[in-house]
């Protein structure tokens, strides 16, 4: 957590992150408990490799002697690892033109989406919001990304 690019040692965010994760993996000892927190694992790389590698790293941490808390917005990881990890989420509430976060832990994976709606709530152009919503819906239906579906 709280990782950043390290320009002094010429290391990208991704390199800093994978070194940090490797230090955690190197600490695993069947004789000693290990507590670790991982926030948005491998967010410094492309989507396909992030999900594939993240799933393997997190699966490696799913051991009796390791208590791992992993936060992610990648719904794919919650599905891939549902046998190894319990899913919890926070639920937001839209009230008028405001969004409230109660920060009460809920069981299961998150089912709501709010990123596009939040764009509208802070004044993004309606065309951006509409096109983003159509792009998201197209992906959810087909599994393929298209910038302007149906146009």
N, CA, C and O atoms as a GROMACS GRO file, in nm:
protein
  604
    1UNK      N    1   0.085  -0.118   0.000
    1UNK     CA    2   0.000   0.000   0.000
    1UNK      C    3   0.089   0.123   0.000
    1UNK      O    4   0.202   0.119   0.048
    2UNK      N    5   0.038   0.233  -0.053
    2UNK     CA    6   0.110   0.360  -0.059
    2UNK      C    7   0.240   0.349  -0.139
    2UNK      O    8   0.340   0.411  -0.104
    3UNK      N    9   0.237   0.270  -0.245
    3UNK     CA   10   0.354   0.257  -0.332
    3UNK      C   11   0.352   0.367  -0.436
    3UNK      O   12   0.246   0.419  -0.470
    4UNK      N   13   0.472   0.404  -0.488
    4UNK     CA   14   0.481   0.504  -0.594
    4UNK      C   15   0.601   0.476  -0.682
    4UNK      O   16   0.690   0.399  -0.646
    5UNK      N   17   0.601   0.540  -0.799
    5UNK     CA   18   0.720   0.534  -0.883
    5UNK      C   19   0.838   0.583  -0.801
    5UNK      O   20   0.824   0.674  -0.719
    6UNK      N   21   0.954   0.522  -0.822
    6UNK     CA   22   1.075   0.564  -0.752
    6UNK      C   23   1.175   0.612  -0.857
    6UNK      O   24   1.257   0.534  -0.907
    7UNK      N   25   1.168   0.741  -0.889
    7UNK     CA   26   1.254   0.796  -0.992
    7UNK      C   27   1.400   0.792  -0.952
    7UNK      O   28   1.488   0.780  -1.037
    8UNK      N   29   1.428   0.801  -0.822
    8UNK     CA   30   1.565   0.796  -0.774
    8UNK      C   31   1.634   0.665  -0.809
    8UNK      O   32   1.751   0.665  -0.848
    9UNK      N   33   1.562   0.555  -0.796
    9UNK     CA   34   1.622   0.426  -0.831
    9UNK      C   35   1.575   0.378  -0.968
    9UNK      O   36   1.600   0.264  -1.007
   10UNK      N   37   1.507   0.466  -1.041
   10UNK     CA   38   1.461   0.438  -1.178
   10UNK      C   39   1.371   0.315  -1.185
   10UNK      O   40   1.385   0.231  -1.274
   11UNK      N   41   1.278   0.306  -1.090
   11UNK     CA   42   1.184   0.195  -1.088
   11UNK      C   43   1.042   0.246  -1.108
   11UNK      O   44   0.998   0.339  -1.040
   12UNK      N   45   0.971   0.185  -1.199
   12UNK     CA   46   0.832   0.221  -1.224
   12UNK      C   47   0.744   0.175  -1.108
   12UNK      O   48   0.787   0.095  -1.024
   13UNK      N   49   0.624   0.226  -1.104
   13UNK     CA   50   0.528   0.183  -1.002
   13UNK      C   51   0.515   0.032  -1.003
   13UNK      O   52   0.515  -0.032  -0.898
   14UNK      N   53   0.503  -0.026  -1.122
   14UNK     CA   54   0.483  -0.170  -1.133
   14UNK      C   55   0.601  -0.247  -1.073
   14UNK      O   56   0.580  -0.345  -1.001
   15UNK      N   57   0.723  -0.205  -1.101
   15UNK     CA   58   0.840  -0.273  -1.046
   15UNK      C   59   0.842  -0.262  -0.894
   15UNK      O   60   0.868  -0.360  -0.824
   16UNK      N   61   0.813  -0.143  -0.843
   16UNK     CA   62   0.808  -0.124  -0.698
   16UNK      C   63   0.702  -0.216  -0.637
   16UNK      O   64   0.724  -0.277  -0.533
   17UNK      N   65   0.588  -0.226  -0.704
   17UNK     CA   66   0.480  -0.310  -0.652
   17UNK      C   67   0.515  -0.458  -0.655
   17UNK      O   68   0.492  -0.528  -0.557
   18UNK      N   69   0.571  -0.508  -0.766
   18UNK     CA   70   0.599  -0.652  -0.770
   18UNK      C   71   0.711  -0.689  -0.674
   18UNK      O   72   0.714  -0.801  -0.623
   19UNK      N   73   0.803  -0.596  -0.649
   19UNK     CA   74   0.906  -0.623  -0.548
   19UNK      C   75   0.844  -0.629  -0.408
   19UNK      O   76   0.883  -0.712  -0.326
   20UNK      N   77   0.749  -0.542  -0.382
   20UNK     CA   78   0.680  -0.543  -0.253
   20UNK      C   79   0.602  -0.673  -0.233
   20UNK      O   80   0.607  -0.734  -0.126
   21UNK      N   81   0.531  -0.716  -0.337
   21UNK     CA   82   0.456  -0.842  -0.329
   21UNK      C   83   0.551  -0.961  -0.311
   21UNK      O   84   0.520  -1.055  -0.238
   22UNK      N   85   0.666  -0.956  -0.377
   22UNK     CA   86   0.764  -1.064  -0.363
   22UNK      C   87   0.817  -1.071  -0.219
   22UNK      O   88   0.840  -1.180  -0.166
   23UNK      N   89   0.836  -0.954  -0.157
   23UNK     CA   90   0.880  -0.953  -0.016
   23UNK      C   91   0.775  -1.022   0.072
   23UNK      O   92   0.810  -1.096   0.164
   24UNK      N   93   0.648  -0.997   0.044
   24UNK     CA   94   0.542  -1.062   0.121
   24UNK      C   95   0.547  -1.214   0.099
   24UNK      O   96   0.544  -1.291   0.195
   25UNK      N   97   0.554  -1.255  -0.027
   25UNK     CA   98   0.559  -1.399  -0.057
   25UNK      C   99   0.680  -1.465   0.008
   25UNK      O  100   0.672  -1.579   0.054
   26UNK      N  101   0.792  -1.394   0.012
   26UNK     CA  102   0.914  -1.450   0.073
   26UNK      C  103   0.901  -1.466   0.225
   26UNK      O  104   0.977  -1.541   0.286
   27UNK      N  105   0.806  -1.396   0.286
   27UNK     CA  106   0.787  -1.404   0.431
   27UNK      C  107   0.700  -1.523   0.474
   27UNK      O  108   0.688  -1.551   0.593
   28UNK      N  109   0.639  -1.591   0.378
   28UNK     CA  110   0.552  -1.703   0.413
   28UNK      C  111   0.635  -1.814   0.478
   28UNK      O  112   0.735  -1.860   0.423
   29UNK      N  113   0.590  -1.854   0.594
   29UNK     CA  114   0.656  -1.960   0.670
   29UNK      C  115   0.545  -2.041   0.736
   29UNK      O  116   0.469  -1.987   0.817
   30UNK      N  117   0.535  -2.169   0.703
   30UNK     CA  118   0.427  -2.251   0.760
   30UNK      C  119   0.423  -2.252   0.913
   30UNK      O  120   0.321  -2.287   0.972
   31UNK      N  121   0.534  -2.213   0.977
   31UNK     CA  122   0.541  -2.215   1.123
   31UNK      C  123   0.504  -2.081   1.186
   31UNK      O  124   0.491  -2.074   1.308
   32UNK      N  125   0.488  -1.975   1.105
   32UNK     CA  126   0.459  -1.843   1.161
   32UNK      C  127   0.341  -1.779   1.087
   32UNK      O  128   0.335  -1.784   0.964
   33UNK      N  129   0.250  -1.720   1.161
   33UNK     CA  130   0.140  -1.651   1.094
   33UNK      C  131   0.188  -1.523   1.024
   33UNK      O  132   0.282  -1.458   1.070
   34UNK      N  133   0.123  -1.490   0.915
   34UNK     CA  134   0.157  -1.370   0.839
   34UNK      C  135   0.028  -1.293   0.809
   34UNK      O  136  -0.068  -1.350   0.756
   35UNK      N  137   0.028  -1.166   0.842
   35UNK     CA  138  -0.084  -1.078   0.813
   35UNK      C  139  -0.040  -0.983   0.703
   35UNK      O  140   0.065  -0.919   0.715
   36UNK      N  141  -0.118  -0.974   0.595
   36UNK     CA  142  -0.082  -0.880   0.488
   36UNK      C  143  -0.206  -0.813   0.431
   36UNK      O  144  -0.316  -0.868   0.432
   37UNK      N  145  -0.184  -0.692   0.382
   37UNK     CA  146  -0.288  -0.612   0.318
   37UNK      C  147  -0.240  -0.578   0.178
   37UNK      O  148  -0.129  -0.527   0.160
   38UNK      N  149  -0.323  -0.605   0.079
   38UNK     CA  150  -0.288  -0.578  -0.061
   38UNK      C  151  -0.399  -0.491  -0.119
   38UNK      O  152  -0.516  -0.530  -0.118
   39UNK      N  153  -0.361  -0.374  -0.168
   39UNK     CA  154  -0.459  -0.279  -0.221
   39UNK      C  155  -0.446  -0.269  -0.372
   39UNK      O  156  -0.344  -0.223  -0.424
   40UNK      N  157  -0.549  -0.312  -0.443
   40UNK     CA  158  -0.553  -0.305  -0.590
   40UNK      C  159  -0.428  -0.368  -0.651
   40UNK      O  160  -0.348  -0.301  -0.717
   41UNK      N  161  -0.412  -0.496  -0.626
   41UNK     CA  162  -0.294  -0.571  -0.667
   41UNK      C  163  -0.263  -0.552  -0.816
   41UNK      O  164  -0.351  -0.565  -0.901
   42UNK      N  165  -0.139  -0.521  -0.845
   42UNK     CA  166  -0.083  -0.506  -0.980
   42UNK      C  167  -0.153  -0.400  -1.065
   42UNK      O  168  -0.162  -0.415  -1.187
   43UNK      N  169  -0.202  -0.296  -1.004
   43UNK     CA  170  -0.273  -0.193  -1.080
   43UNK      C  171  -0.183  -0.117  -1.176
   43UNK      O  172  -0.231  -0.038  -1.257
   44UNK      N  173  -0.052  -0.139  -1.166
   44UNK     CA  174   0.041  -0.067  -1.253
   44UNK      C  175   0.065  -0.132  -1.387
   44UNK      O  176   0.162  -0.098  -1.455
   45UNK      N  177  -0.022  -0.226  -1.430
   45UNK     CA  178   0.000  -0.291  -1.559
   45UNK      C  179  -0.132  -0.310  -1.632
   45UNK      O  180  -0.239  -0.274  -1.582
   46UNK      N  181  -0.125  -0.368  -1.752
   46UNK     CA  182  -0.244  -0.383  -1.837
   46UNK      C  183  -0.344  -0.481  -1.778
   46UNK      O  184  -0.309  -0.566  -1.697
   47UNK      N  185  -0.468  -0.466  -1.820
   47UNK     CA  186  -0.580  -0.539  -1.761
   47UNK      C  187  -0.565  -0.691  -1.767
   47UNK      O  188  -0.582  -0.758  -1.666
   48UNK      N  189  -0.534  -0.745  -1.884
   48UNK     CA  190  -0.530  -0.891  -1.899
   48UNK      C  191  -0.422  -0.951  -1.810
   48UNK      O  192  -0.448  -1.046  -1.736
   49UNK      N  193  -0.301  -0.897  -1.817
   49UNK     CA  194  -0.194  -0.953  -1.736
   49UNK      C  195  -0.212  -0.921  -1.588
   49UNK      O  196  -0.170  -0.999  -1.502
   50UNK      N  197  -0.274  -0.807  -1.557
   50UNK     CA  198  -0.302  -0.774  -1.416
   50UNK      C  199  -0.391  -0.880  -1.354
   50UNK      O  200  -0.361  -0.930  -1.245
   51UNK      N  201  -0.499  -0.915  -1.420
   51UNK     CA  202  -0.593  -1.011  -1.364
   51UNK      C  203  -0.530  -1.150  -1.356
   51UNK      O  204  -0.545  -1.219  -1.256
   52UNK      N  205  -0.461  -1.191  -1.462
   52UNK     CA  206  -0.398  -1.324  -1.462
   52UNK      C  207  -0.293  -1.335  -1.352
   52UNK      O  208  -0.293  -1.431  -1.275
   53UNK      N  209  -0.204  -1.238  -1.344
   53UNK     CA  210  -0.097  -1.244  -1.244
   53UNK      C  211  -0.150  -1.221  -1.104
   53UNK      O  212  -0.107  -1.287  -1.009
   54UNK      N  213  -0.243  -1.128  -1.088
   54UNK     CA  214  -0.301  -1.100  -0.956
   54UNK      C  215  -0.368  -1.223  -0.899
   54UNK      O  216  -0.355  -1.252  -0.780
   55UNK      N  217  -0.440  -1.295  -0.983
   55UNK     CA  218  -0.508  -1.416  -0.937
   55UNK      C  219  -0.407  -1.517  -0.884
   55UNK      O  220  -0.431  -1.580  -0.781
   56UNK      N  221  -0.295  -1.532  -0.952
   56UNK     CA  222  -0.194  -1.628  -0.909
   56UNK      C  223  -0.124  -1.583  -0.781
   56UNK      O  224  -0.101  -1.664  -0.691
   57UNK      N  225  -0.092  -1.455  -0.772
   57UNK     CA  226  -0.028  -1.404  -0.650
   57UNK      C  227  -0.122  -1.419  -0.531
   57UNK      O  228  -0.081  -1.468  -0.426
   58UNK      N  229  -0.247  -1.377  -0.548
   58UNK     CA  230  -0.342  -1.386  -0.437
   58UNK      C  231  -0.371  -1.531  -0.400
   58UNK      O  232  -0.389  -1.563  -0.283
   59UNK      N  233  -0.376  -1.619  -0.499
   59UNK     CA  234  -0.396  -1.761  -0.468
   59UNK      C  235  -0.277  -1.814  -0.386
   59UNK      O  236  -0.295  -1.896  -0.296
   60UNK      N  237  -0.156  -1.767  -0.417
   60UNK     CA  238  -0.037  -1.808  -0.342
   60UNK      C  239  -0.043  -1.763  -0.197
   60UNK      O  240   0.017  -1.825  -0.110
   61UNK      N  241  -0.115  -1.655  -0.172
   61UNK     CA  242  -0.129  -1.603  -0.035
   61UNK      C  243  -0.244  -1.669   0.041
   61UNK      O  244  -0.258  -1.648   0.162
   62UNK      N  245  -0.325  -1.747  -0.027
   62UNK     CA  246  -0.440  -1.813   0.037
   62UNK      C  247  -0.394  -1.943   0.101
   62UNK      O  248  -0.415  -2.052   0.048
   63UNK      N  249  -0.330  -1.928   0.217
   63UNK     CA  250  -0.275  -2.041   0.290
   63UNK      C  251  -0.317  -2.031   0.436
   63UNK      O  252  -0.346  -1.922   0.484
   64UNK      N  253  -0.319  -2.142   0.506
   64UNK     CA  254  -0.363  -2.139   0.646
   64UNK      C  255  -0.284  -2.044   0.734
   64UNK      O  256  -0.341  -1.984   0.826
   65UNK      N  257  -0.155  -2.028   0.708
   65UNK     CA  258  -0.073  -1.942   0.794
   65UNK      C  259  -0.075  -1.795   0.752
   65UNK      O  260  -0.011  -1.712   0.816
   66UNK      N  261  -0.147  -1.763   0.644
   66UNK     CA  262  -0.152  -1.625   0.593
   66UNK      C  263  -0.293  -1.570   0.605
   66UNK      O  264  -0.389  -1.633   0.559
   67UNK      N  265  -0.305  -1.454   0.666
   67UNK     CA  266  -0.431  -1.382   0.668
   67UNK      C  267  -0.412  -1.262   0.576
   67UNK      O  268  -0.347  -1.164   0.612
   68UNK      N  269  -0.471  -1.271   0.457
   68UNK     CA  270  -0.452  -1.168   0.355
   68UNK      C  271  -0.583  -1.094   0.333
   68UNK      O  272  -0.687  -1.155   0.308
   69UNK      N  273  -0.577  -0.963   0.343
   69UNK     CA  274  -0.688  -0.876   0.308
   69UNK      C  275  -0.652  -0.810   0.176
   69UNK      O  276  -0.553  -0.737   0.168
   70UNK      N  277  -0.729  -0.835   0.073
   70UNK     CA  278  -0.699  -0.782  -0.060
   70UNK      C  279  -0.817  -0.699  -0.108
   70UNK      O  280  -0.931  -0.746  -0.112
   71UNK      N  281  -0.789  -0.575  -0.144
   71UNK     CA  282  -0.892  -0.486  -0.199
   71UNK      C  283  -0.877  -0.480  -0.350
   71UNK      O  284  -0.766  -0.467  -0.402
   72UNK      N  285  -0.989  -0.489  -0.420
   72UNK     CA  286  -0.984  -0.482  -0.566
   72UNK      C  287  -1.114  -0.424  -0.621
   72UNK      O  288  -1.220  -0.437  -0.560
   73UNK      N  289  -1.103  -0.362  -0.736
   73UNK     CA  290  -1.220  -0.322  -0.813
   73UNK      C  291  -1.238  -0.416  -0.933
   73UNK      O  292  -1.330  -0.398  -1.013
   74UNK      N  293  -1.150  -0.515  -0.946
   74UNK     CA  294  -1.159  -0.610  -1.056
   74UNK      C  295  -1.256  -0.722  -1.020
   74UNK      O  296  -1.222  -0.814  -0.945
   75UNK      N  297  -1.376  -0.712  -1.073
   75UNK     CA  298  -1.480  -0.811  -1.042
   75UNK      C  299  -1.433  -0.951  -1.085
   75UNK      O  300  -1.473  -1.052  -1.026
   76UNK      N  301  -1.347  -0.955  -1.188
   76UNK     CA  302  -1.296  -1.084  -1.234
   76UNK      C  303  -1.220  -1.156  -1.123
   76UNK      O  304  -1.231  -1.278  -1.109
   77UNK      N  305  -1.143  -1.083  -1.044
   77UNK     CA  306  -1.068  -1.145  -0.935
   77UNK      C  307  -1.162  -1.201  -0.828
   77UNK      O  308  -1.134  -1.305  -0.770
   78UNK      N  309  -1.271  -1.131  -0.803
   78UNK     CA  310  -1.364  -1.181  -0.702
   78UNK      C  311  -1.426  -1.313  -0.746
   78UNK      O  312  -1.460  -1.397  -0.662
   79UNK      N  313  -1.442  -1.332  -0.876
   79UNK     CA  314  -1.496  -1.458  -0.926
   79UNK      C  315  -1.389  -1.567  -0.930
   79UNK      O  316  -1.414  -1.680  -0.888
   80UNK      N  317  -1.270  -1.532  -0.981
   80UNK     CA  318  -1.162  -1.631  -0.991
   80UNK      C  319  -1.121  -1.687  -0.855
   80UNK      O  320  -1.083  -1.803  -0.844
   81UNK      N  321  -1.127  -1.604  -0.753
   81UNK     CA  322  -1.074  -1.642  -0.622
   81UNK      C  323  -1.184  -1.666  -0.517
   81UNK      O  324  -1.155  -1.665  -0.397
   82UNK      N  325  -1.307  -1.687  -0.561
   82UNK     CA  326  -1.415  -1.699  -0.464
   82UNK      C  327  -1.405  -1.824  -0.377
   82UNK      O  328  -1.468  -1.830  -0.271
   83UNK      N  329  -1.327  -1.923  -0.419
   83UNK     CA  330  -1.306  -2.042  -0.334
   83UNK      C  331  -1.198  -2.018  -0.229
   83UNK      O  332  -1.196  -2.083  -0.125
   84UNK      N  333  -1.109  -1.923  -0.256
   84UNK     CA  334  -0.997  -1.895  -0.165
   84UNK      C  335  -1.024  -1.778  -0.071
   84UNK      O  336  -0.968  -1.774   0.038
   85UNK      N  337  -1.107  -1.685  -0.113
   85UNK     CA  338  -1.129  -1.562  -0.035
   85UNK      C  339  -1.280  -1.539  -0.015
   85UNK      O  340  -1.362  -1.576  -0.099
   86UNK      N  341  -1.312  -1.478   0.096
   86UNK     CA  342  -1.449  -1.431   0.118
   86UNK      C  343  -1.458  -1.290   0.060
   86UNK      O  344  -1.365  -1.211   0.071
   87UNK      N  345  -1.570  -1.260  -0.003
   87UNK     CA  346  -1.591  -1.129  -0.062
   87UNK      C  347  -1.673  -1.041   0.030
   87UNK      O  348  -1.773  -1.084   0.088
   88UNK      N  349  -1.629  -0.917   0.043
   88UNK     CA  350  -1.701  -0.813   0.116
   88UNK      C  351  -1.690  -0.684   0.036
   88UNK      O  352  -1.600  -0.668  -0.046
   89UNK      N  353  -1.782  -0.594   0.060
   89UNK     CA  354  -1.778  -0.467  -0.012
   89UNK      C  355  -1.844  -0.358   0.071
   89UNK      O  356  -1.908  -0.384   0.173
   90UNK      N  357  -1.826  -0.236   0.026
   90UNK     CA  358  -1.897  -0.122   0.082
   90UNK      C  359  -2.005  -0.082  -0.017
   90UNK      O  360  -1.985  -0.093  -0.138
   91UNK      N  361  -2.117  -0.037   0.033
   91UNK     CA  362  -2.230   0.002  -0.052
   91UNK      C  363  -2.250   0.152  -0.043
   91UNK      O  364  -2.249   0.210   0.066
   92UNK      N  365  -2.268   0.213  -0.157
   92UNK     CA  366  -2.297   0.356  -0.160
   92UNK      C  367  -2.448   0.379  -0.167
   92UNK      O  368  -2.524   0.288  -0.197
   93UNK      N  369  -2.488   0.501  -0.138
   93UNK     CA  370  -2.629   0.538  -0.147
   93UNK      C  371  -2.638   0.671  -0.223
   93UNK      O  372  -2.572   0.769  -0.186
   94UNK      N  373  -2.718   0.673  -0.328
   94UNK     CA  374  -2.739   0.795  -0.405
   94UNK      C  375  -2.861   0.865  -0.345
   94UNK      O  376  -2.970   0.808  -0.339
   95UNK      N  377  -2.841   0.988  -0.302
   95UNK     CA  378  -2.950   1.068  -0.245
   95UNK      C  379  -2.954   1.199  -0.323
   95UNK      O  380  -2.868   1.286  -0.307
   96UNK      N  381  -3.056   1.212  -0.408
   96UNK     CA  382  -3.064   1.330  -0.493
   96UNK      C  383  -2.943   1.336  -0.584
   96UNK      O  384  -2.920   1.245  -0.663
   97UNK      N  385  -2.868   1.442  -0.575
   97UNK     CA  386  -2.747   1.459  -0.655
   97UNK      C  387  -2.621   1.439  -0.571
   97UNK      O  388  -2.517   1.496  -0.601
   98UNK      N  389  -2.632   1.359  -0.468
   98UNK     CA  390  -2.518   1.335  -0.380
   98UNK      C  391  -2.501   1.185  -0.362
   98UNK      O  392  -2.597   1.108  -0.372
   99UNK      N  393  -2.380   1.144  -0.336
   99UNK     CA  394  -2.352   1.004  -0.309
   99UNK      C  395  -2.295   0.994  -0.168
   99UNK      O  396  -2.205   1.069  -0.130
  100UNK      N  397  -2.350   0.901  -0.092
  100UNK     CA  398  -2.306   0.880   0.046
  100UNK      C  399  -2.241   0.743   0.058
  100UNK      O  400  -2.294   0.643   0.009
  101UNK      N  401  -2.126   0.741   0.124
  101UNK     CA  402  -2.059   0.615   0.152
  101UNK      C  403  -2.067   0.593   0.303
  101UNK      O  404  -2.016   0.674   0.380
  102UNK      N  405  -2.131   0.485   0.344
  102UNK     CA  406  -2.152   0.458   0.485
  102UNK      C  407  -2.037   0.380   0.549
  102UNK      O  408  -2.025   0.377   0.671
  103UNK      N  409  -1.953   0.318   0.467
  103UNK     CA  410  -1.838   0.242   0.515
  103UNK      C  411  -1.876   0.134   0.616
  103UNK      O  412  -1.808   0.113   0.717
  104UNK      N  413  -1.988   0.068   0.586
  104UNK     CA  414  -2.030  -0.048   0.664
  104UNK      C  415  -2.005  -0.170   0.576
  104UNK      O  416  -2.057  -0.178   0.464
  105UNK      N  417  -1.926  -0.263   0.625
  105UNK     CA  418  -1.888  -0.379   0.547
  105UNK      C  419  -2.010  -0.466   0.518
  105UNK      O  420  -2.086  -0.501   0.609
  106UNK      N  421  -2.027  -0.500   0.391
  106UNK     CA  422  -2.138  -0.585   0.345
  106UNK      C  423  -2.080  -0.717   0.294
  106UNK      O  424  -1.973  -0.718   0.233
  107UNK      N  425  -2.149  -0.828   0.317
  107UNK     CA  426  -2.104  -0.957   0.266
  107UNK      C  427  -2.127  -0.967   0.117
  107UNK      O  428  -2.221  -0.908   0.063
  108UNK      N  429  -2.040  -1.043   0.050
  108UNK     CA  430  -2.053  -1.068  -0.094
  108UNK      C  431  -1.978  -0.964  -0.177
  108UNK      O  432  -1.928  -0.864  -0.125
  109UNK      N  433  -1.974  -0.991  -0.309
  109UNK     CA  434  -1.907  -0.896  -0.398
  109UNK      C  435  -2.001  -0.781  -0.427
  109UNK      O  436  -2.123  -0.795  -0.417
  110UNK      N  437  -1.945  -0.668  -0.462
  110UNK     CA  438  -2.025  -0.550  -0.496
  110UNK      C  439  -2.105  -0.577  -0.622
  110UNK      O  440  -2.055  -0.638  -0.716
  111UNK      N  441  -2.227  -0.530  -0.623
  111UNK     CA  442  -2.312  -0.547  -0.741
  111UNK      C  443  -2.348  -0.413  -0.806
  111UNK      O  444  -2.395  -0.410  -0.919
  112UNK      N  445  -2.326  -0.305  -0.734
  112UNK     CA  446  -2.360  -0.175  -0.790
  112UNK      C  447  -2.240  -0.117  -0.865
  112UNK      O  448  -2.125  -0.155  -0.843
  113UNK      N  449  -2.272  -0.025  -0.954
  113UNK     CA  450  -2.169   0.048  -1.027
  113UNK      C  451  -2.201   0.196  -1.012
  113UNK      O  452  -2.317   0.236  -1.017
  114UNK      N  453  -2.096   0.277  -0.993
  114UNK     CA  454  -2.124   0.420  -0.973
  114UNK      C  455  -2.028   0.514  -1.044
  114UNK      O  456  -2.049   0.635  -1.043
  115UNK      N  457  -1.921   0.462  -1.105
  115UNK     CA  458  -1.818   0.548  -1.162
  115UNK      C  459  -1.873   0.643  -1.270
  115UNK      O  460  -1.841   0.762  -1.270
  116UNK      N  461  -1.955   0.590  -1.359
  116UNK     CA  462  -2.009   0.675  -1.466
  116UNK      C  463  -2.109   0.773  -1.409
  116UNK      O  464  -2.112   0.890  -1.448
  117UNK      N  465  -2.191   0.728  -1.318
  117UNK     CA  466  -2.289   0.819  -1.255
  117UNK      C  467  -2.219   0.934  -1.182
  117UNK      O  468  -2.266   1.047  -1.185
  118UNK      N  469  -2.108   0.904  -1.117
  118UNK     CA  470  -2.032   1.008  -1.048
  118UNK      C  471  -1.981   1.114  -1.145
  118UNK      O  472  -1.973   1.232  -1.109
  119UNK      N  473  -1.945   1.074  -1.266
  119UNK     CA  474  -1.904   1.172  -1.367
  119UNK      C  475  -2.016   1.275  -1.388
  119UNK      O  476  -1.991   1.395  -1.393
  120UNK      N  477  -2.137   1.226  -1.401
  120UNK     CA  478  -2.251   1.316  -1.420
  120UNK      C  479  -2.277   1.403  -1.299
  120UNK      O  480  -2.313   1.520  -1.313
  121UNK      N  481  -2.259   1.347  -1.182
  121UNK     CA  482  -2.287   1.422  -1.060
  121UNK      C  483  -2.191   1.539  -1.040
  121UNK      O  484  -2.225   1.637  -0.973
  122UNK      N  485  -2.071   1.528  -1.099
  122UNK     CA  486  -1.980   1.642  -1.083
  122UNK      C  487  -1.971   1.728  -1.209
  122UNK      O  488  -1.885   1.816  -1.219
  123UNK      N  489  -2.060   1.702  -1.305
  123UNK     CA  490  -2.074   1.794  -1.417
  123UNK      C  491  -2.007   1.758  -1.548
  123UNK      O  492  -1.988   1.846  -1.632
  124UNK      N  493  -1.971   1.633  -1.569
  124UNK     CA  494  -1.916   1.594  -1.698
  124UNK      C  495  -2.022   1.611  -1.806
  124UNK      O  496  -2.142   1.604  -1.779
  125UNK      N  497  -1.978   1.633  -1.928
  125UNK     CA  498  -2.067   1.648  -2.043
  125UNK      C  499  -2.154   1.523  -2.059
  125UNK      O  500  -2.106   1.411  -2.045
  126UNK      N  501  -2.280   1.543  -2.086
  126UNK     CA  502  -2.376   1.433  -2.099
  126UNK      C  503  -2.337   1.334  -2.208
  126UNK      O  504  -2.364   1.215  -2.195
  127UNK      N  505  -2.274   1.380  -2.316
  127UNK     CA  506  -2.232   1.290  -2.423
  127UNK      C  507  -2.127   1.190  -2.373
  127UNK      O  508  -2.131   1.073  -2.410
  128UNK      N  509  -2.035   1.236  -2.289
  128UNK     CA  510  -1.934   1.145  -2.233
  128UNK      C  511  -2.002   1.039  -2.147
  128UNK      O  512  -1.969   0.921  -2.155
  129UNK      N  513  -2.096   1.082  -2.066
  129UNK     CA  514  -2.166   0.989  -1.976
  129UNK      C  515  -2.247   0.888  -2.057
  129UNK      O  516  -2.241   0.768  -2.030
  130UNK      N  517  -2.322   0.936  -2.154
  130UNK     CA  518  -2.404   0.847  -2.236
  130UNK      C  519  -2.319   0.745  -2.310
  130UNK      O  520  -2.349   0.626  -2.310
  131UNK      N  521  -2.211   0.793  -2.374
  131UNK     CA  522  -2.125   0.702  -2.448
  131UNK      C  523  -2.053   0.603  -2.355
  131UNK      O  524  -2.036   0.487  -2.391
  132UNK      N  525  -2.013   0.648  -2.238
  132UNK     CA  526  -1.948   0.559  -2.142
  132UNK      C  527  -2.045   0.450  -2.097
  132UNK      O  528  -2.008   0.334  -2.087
  133UNK      N  529  -2.169   0.489  -2.071
  133UNK     CA  530  -2.270   0.392  -2.029
  133UNK      C  531  -2.296   0.290  -2.139
  133UNK      O  532  -2.306   0.170  -2.112
  134UNK      N  533  -2.307   0.336  -2.264
  134UNK     CA  534  -2.329   0.244  -2.375
  134UNK      C  535  -2.210   0.150  -2.394
  134UNK      O  536  -2.228   0.031  -2.422
  135UNK      N  537  -2.089   0.203  -2.380
  135UNK     CA  538  -1.969   0.121  -2.392
  135UNK      C  539  -1.966   0.014  -2.283
  135UNK      O  540  -1.935  -0.102  -2.311
  136UNK      N  541  -1.998   0.052  -2.160
  136UNK     CA  542  -2.001  -0.043  -2.049
  136UNK      C  543  -2.106  -0.151  -2.073
  136UNK      O  544  -2.079  -0.270  -2.054
  137UNK      N  545  -2.225  -0.111  -2.113
  137UNK     CA  546  -2.333  -0.207  -2.136
  137UNK      C  547  -2.296  -0.303  -2.249
  137UNK      O  548  -2.323  -0.423  -2.240
  138UNK      N  549  -2.234  -0.251  -2.355
  138UNK     CA  550  -2.191  -0.336  -2.466
  138UNK      C  551  -2.091  -0.441  -2.416
  138UNK      O  552  -2.101  -0.559  -2.451
  139UNK      N  553  -1.995  -0.398  -2.335
  139UNK     CA  554  -1.896  -0.491  -2.282
  139UNK      C  555  -1.963  -0.598  -2.196
  139UNK      O  556  -1.931  -0.717  -2.208
  140UNK      N  557  -2.055  -0.557  -2.111
  140UNK     CA  558  -2.122  -0.654  -2.023
  140UNK      C  559  -2.204  -0.756  -2.103
  140UNK      O  560  -2.217  -0.871  -2.061
  141UNK      N  561  -2.258  -0.715  -2.216
  141UNK     CA  562  -2.336  -0.806  -2.299
  141UNK      C  563  -2.250  -0.897  -2.385
  141UNK      O  564  -2.284  -1.014  -2.405
  142UNK      N  565  -2.139  -0.845  -2.437
  142UNK     CA  566  -2.061  -0.918  -2.536
  142UNK      C  567  -1.925  -0.965  -2.488
  142UNK      O  568  -1.867  -1.057  -2.545
  143UNK      N  569  -1.872  -0.903  -2.383
  143UNK     CA  570  -1.736  -0.933  -2.339
  143UNK      C  571  -1.630  -0.866  -2.425
  143UNK      O  572  -1.512  -0.894  -2.411
  144UNK      N  573  -1.674  -0.776  -2.514
  144UNK     CA  574  -1.581  -0.705  -2.602
  144UNK      C  575  -1.600  -0.555  -2.585
  144UNK      O  576  -1.711  -0.506  -2.567
  145UNK      N  577  -1.488  -0.483  -2.592
  145UNK     CA  578  -1.492  -0.337  -2.581
  145UNK      C  579  -1.515  -0.275  -2.717
  145UNK      O  580  -1.454  -0.316  -2.816
  146UNK      N  581  -1.604  -0.177  -2.722
  146UNK     CA  582  -1.627  -0.099  -2.843
  146UNK      C  583  -1.652   0.044  -2.798
  146UNK      O  584  -1.739   0.069  -2.714
  147UNK      N  585  -1.577   0.139  -2.853
  147UNK     CA  586  -1.583   0.277  -2.808
  147UNK      C  587  -1.720   0.340  -2.831
  147UNK      O  588  -1.770   0.411  -2.744
  148UNK      N  589  -1.780   0.317  -2.945
  148UNK     CA  590  -1.913   0.374  -2.974
  148UNK      C  591  -2.003   0.264  -3.030
  148UNK      O  592  -2.028   0.260  -3.151
  149UNK      N  593  -2.051   0.177  -2.943
  149UNK     CA  594  -2.135   0.066  -2.993
  149UNK      C  595  -2.262   0.117  -3.058
  149UNK      O  596  -2.327   0.210  -3.010
  150UNK      N  597  -2.296   0.054  -3.170
  150UNK     CA  598  -2.420   0.090  -3.239
  150UNK      C  599  -2.408   0.210  -3.328
  150UNK      O  600  -2.506   0.248  -3.392
  151UNK      N  601  -2.292   0.273  -3.335
  151UNK     CA  602  -2.277   0.391  -3.423
  151UNK      C  603  -2.206   0.353  -3.550
  151UNK      O  604  -2.184   0.437  -3.636
   0.00000   0.00000   0.00000
